[in-house]
């Protein structure tokens, strides 16, 4: 393999590594984790009209616990 091939492989590997690290840093930022958790559990926070209050309180507690677990808060 000549020098140009080696340099091309090094540049491709470096670029992919940089893009991977940038993606992971962005994906794991606290703001993005919070947005994902809110979107994931906002369906549980809608109030159906036929749900009794006691059952609704239990649903909210479960959704709150799931949200905190998603955020990584013990």
Phi and psi in degrees as a GROMACS rama.xvg file:
@    title "Ramachandran Plot"
@    xaxis  label "Phi"
@    yaxis  label "Psi"
@TYPE xy
-85.6922  177.521  UNK-2
-61.4617  -39.4526  UNK-3
-61.8012  -39.7567  UNK-4
-65.0483  -42.1952  UNK-5
-64.9852  -44.8723  UNK-6
-62.9067  -40.5518  UNK-7
-63.7535  -41.8171  UNK-8
-64.8595  -42.2352  UNK-9
-63.3371  -43.2792  UNK-10
-65.4534  -42.8338  UNK-11
-63.9792  -45.8275  UNK-12
-63.0091  -42.8963  UNK-13
-63.9069  -41.8766  UNK-14
-64.7077  -44.9378  UNK-15
-64.2349  -38.8724  UNK-16
-63.299  -45.2785  UNK-17
-62.3654  -45.2969  UNK-18
-63.8641  -39.2553  UNK-19
-63.7966  -45.8176  UNK-20
-65.6887  -38.8328  UNK-21
-63.8033  -43.6872  UNK-22
-61.2731  -46.8547  UNK-23
-63.9709  -38.3329  UNK-24
-64.6902  -42.6295  UNK-25
-69.2372  -43.9662  UNK-26
-64.8187  -35.4975  UNK-27
-97.1881  13.2361  UNK-28
-70.9205  147.523  UNK-29
-57.7669  -36.0048  UNK-30
-64.9458  -41.814  UNK-31
-72.2699  -34.874  UNK-32
-62.994  -43.6047  UNK-33
-62.9919  -43.1098  UNK-34
-61.5364  -43.1141  UNK-35
-64.0623  -41.0799  UNK-36
-67.2721  -40.3603  UNK-37
-63.7026  -46.218  UNK-38
-63.2026  -36.403  UNK-39
-67.7557  -36.5176  UNK-40
-110.362  2.77917  UNK-41
-69.9102  -21.0697  UNK-42
-63.6213  -32.1586  UNK-43
-74.879  -14.7531  UNK-44
-94.3658  1.49924  UNK-45
-80.7814  141.598  UNK-46
-99.7447  107.54  UNK-47
-71.6035  142.342  UNK-48
-66.2414  -31.3684  UNK-49
-85.3021  -0.392281  UNK-50
-82.2603  126.858  UNK-51
-67.8028  156.17  UNK-52
-59.745  -41.7654  UNK-53
-63.1956  -42.5118  UNK-54
-67.9635  -37.1737  UNK-55
-63.969  -38.3377  UNK-56
-63.2484  -40.3158  UNK-57
-65.3635  -40.1451  UNK-58
-63.5192  -42.3369  UNK-59
-64.5336  -40.274  UNK-60
-62.3424  -43.483  UNK-61
-64.3172  -43.8366  UNK-62
-64.2372  -39.2815  UNK-63
-64.3292  -43.5126  UNK-64
-63.3097  -41.5664  UNK-65
-64.1759  -39.6805  UNK-66
-63.8557  -45.4275  UNK-67
-64.5051  -38.7768  UNK-68
-64.8727  -39.7802  UNK-69
-63.8319  -38.0798  UNK-70
-75.2451  -12.6488  UNK-71
84.8988  20.7001  UNK-72
-96.5558  122.315  UNK-73
